Amino acid sequence: MAGAKPARTDDGERRPSLVDDAYAVMKLAIRTSDFAPGYQASEQEIALRHGMSRTPVHGAAIRLQEDGLVRVLPRCGILICAIAPEDLREIYDVIIAFEGHAAARVAGLPEPERLRAASGASTPTPVRACLVPSNEFVRRRGGVSA
């Protein structure tokens, strides 16, 4: 097959598949509320909207359903699930627990290492990248009551 990408990169790492790409694009669209809770569309509509073919969108939808983010409705399309307030509270409880654990570990470091860790605290991380859209999601919906 001429022009096909090898399954692995030069350094031996697995190259993302089209399904992986579709999954990432759709998950980002859900996180940023481009696909708001309650939004329903066909696989073909989503594929066209994002410049993909339907097959990777179908595979991504199955994975997103396993994650609890969508429901695949046979012959009706894909339905974006709402995040229940209890789930959102649980997500933030986990984040708070991680942050508390990280703070305790940093507090136990010798001062030079603690200062180095503190100076790196403003560096963007995958968790912070996820939190920005989540915080925006909560703000748009008026917050979560305890």
ZIFENSUL-V408655 format. One record per residue. N is the residue number from 1. D_FIRST is the distance of its C-alpha to the first C-alpha in whole Angstrom. Layout:
# ZIFENSUL-V408655
N_D_FIRST / N_D_FIRST
This chain:
# ZIFENSUL-V408655
1_0 / 2_4 / 3_6 / 4_6 / 5_9 / 6_11 / 7_13 / 8_16 / 9_17 / 10_19 / 11_22 / 12_21 / 13_21 / 14_19 / 15_17 / 16_18 / 17_16 / 18_17 / 19_19 / 20_21 / 21_21 / 22_22 / 23_25 / 24_26 / 25_27 / 26_28 / 27_31 / 28_32 / 29_32 / 30_35 / 31_36 / 32_37 / 33_38 / 34_36 / 35_36 / 36_39 / 37_41 / 38_41 / 39_38 / 40_36 / 41_33 / 42_31 / 43_27 / 44_26 / 45_29 / 46_28 / 47_24 / 48_25 / 49_28 / 50_25 / 51_22 / 52_20 / 53_19 / 54_21 / 55_19 / 56_19 / 57_23 / 58_24 / 59_23 / 60_25 / 61_28 / 62_28 / 63_28 / 64_30 / 65_32 / 66_33 / 67_34 / 68_37 / 69_35 / 70_35 / 71_35 / 72_33 / 73_35 / 74_33 / 75_33 / 76_35 / 77_32 / 78_33 / 79_36 / 80_37 / 81_39 / 82_42 / 83_43 / 84_46 / 85_49 / 86_49 / 87_46 / 88_46 / 89_49 / 90_47 / 91_44 / 92_47 / 93_49 / 94_46 / 95_46 / 96_49 / 97_49 / 98_47 / 99_48 / 100_52 / 101_50 / 102_49 / 103_52 / 104_54 / 105_52 / 106_52 / 107_56 / 108_56 / 109_55 / 110_57 / 111_58 / 112_55 / 113_52 / 114_53 / 115_54 / 116_50 / 117_49 / 118_51 / 119_50 / 120_46 / 121_47 / 122_46 / 123_42 / 124_40 / 125_38 / 126_36 / 127_39 / 128_41 / 129_38 / 130_38 / 131_41 / 132_42 / 133_40 / 134_42 / 135_45 / 136_44 / 137_44 / 138_47 / 139_49 / 140_48 / 141_49 / 142_52 / 143_52 / 144_52 / 145_56 / 146_57
